Amino acid sequence: MTAQLSQEQLARDIGVAVSTIRRWEKGQAEPTMTVLQMKSFCEAVNQTLDELPQSLLPPAEGEAA
């Protein structure tokens, strides 16, 4: 998924810290957002909720991607 946003722009758009976005991108944390933040995130990345992946964390060893 590519939205052509900087980490700073996305963080500002959805109301989280830039460090939070970095942890999500590195697979160090799973996003936890309010409904309003999730709606803002979907708008920012131009995706519907159904189009988003089920998880942003890498699959555990032995699990399918």
Wavefront OBJ file of the C-alpha trace (Angstrom):
o trace
v 0.000 0.000 0.000
v 1.511 3.328 -1.031
v -0.180 6.641 -0.385
v 2.718 8.997 -1.176
v 2.533 10.560 2.300
v 5.399 11.325 4.616
v 5.289 9.836 8.086
v 4.802 13.358 9.401
v 1.831 14.039 7.095
v 0.109 10.769 7.996
v 0.729 11.274 11.710
v -0.745 14.769 11.521
v -3.743 13.588 9.448
v -4.744 10.875 11.904
v -3.603 12.462 15.159
v -0.806 10.143 16.281
v 2.893 10.617 16.949
v 5.400 10.140 14.131
v 7.128 7.505 16.276
v 3.863 5.531 16.237
v 3.820 5.539 12.431
v 7.446 4.371 12.421
v 6.649 1.444 14.743
v 3.741 0.438 12.482
v 5.926 0.560 9.376
v 8.669 -1.502 11.013
v 6.164 -4.106 12.202
v 6.983 -3.344 15.827
v 3.399 -2.521 16.774
v -0.109 -3.160 15.521
v -2.187 -0.004 14.994
v -4.748 0.857 17.646
v -6.962 3.743 16.600
v -10.257 5.324 17.429
v -13.022 5.105 14.818
v -12.345 8.723 13.851
v -8.622 8.003 13.440
v -9.393 4.909 11.351
v -11.685 6.928 9.078
v -8.979 9.588 8.739
v -6.386 6.900 8.001
v -8.562 5.372 5.262
v -9.040 8.801 3.692
v -5.308 9.577 3.906
v -4.285 6.322 2.192
v -7.252 6.342 -0.198
v -8.412 2.864 0.853
v -11.613 1.516 2.335
v -11.488 -0.392 5.592
v -12.120 -3.620 3.670
v -9.117 -2.950 1.420
v -6.679 -2.684 4.348
v -4.606 -5.723 5.326
v -5.792 -7.760 8.311
v -2.469 -7.150 10.061
v 0.556 -4.940 9.568
v 2.779 -7.223 11.610
v 4.969 -9.706 9.746
v 3.617 -13.280 9.857
v 4.933 -15.413 12.669
v 7.397 -18.106 11.674
v 5.493 -20.983 10.087
v 2.413 -18.857 9.238
v 1.326 -18.027 5.721
v 1.698 -14.394 4.644
l 1 2 3 4 5 6 7 8 9 10 11 12 13 14 15 16 17 18 19 20 21 22 23 24 25 26 27 28 29 30 31 32 33 34 35 36 37 38 39 40 41 42 43 44 45 46 47 48 49 50 51 52 53 54 55 56 57 58 59 60 61 62 63 64 65
